[in-house]
């Protein structure tokens, strides 16, 4: 793919460089991202329509979606999960990220067509490559989404060349 590097087996958050002074805004309360980002950046803010998805000690990071324009404008790095594609408003969220050094879009379907997202400022995409569709459906059907990286699927990142 011209203008992009495909990184098989790489998580979206490992495809970009985070700095200790970064203010990161995470759109979508995705627990593994919160756990990874919180100790390595200066500030982590989370925009989510469902604050009940956060643990009580994480509520200090929560911001209402109505504040997205204000909060994302301040981000040095924005991480937008696939929930923005499902719940709508992705185009608008991306316009608020114009000052961000990195814009990461992560979710199983985010890597399908990177060009339109790259044109809108996204610098890295994280998704999956399905290796065994039947097994993947079985694992997901059993509620074990975190376990599909052990075999039926593998993480992948696509990074826009700068």
Secondary structure, DSSP 8 states (H G I E B T S, - for coil): -TTEEEEET--GGGSS---TT-EEEEES--HHHHHHHHTTSSEEEEE-S-GGGS-GGGGGGEE-GGGHHHHHHT-SEEEEETHHHHHS-HHHHHHHTTT-SEEEEESTTTTS-HHHHHHTT--EEEEEEES-HHHHHHHHHTT-GGGGGGTTEEEEEEEE--
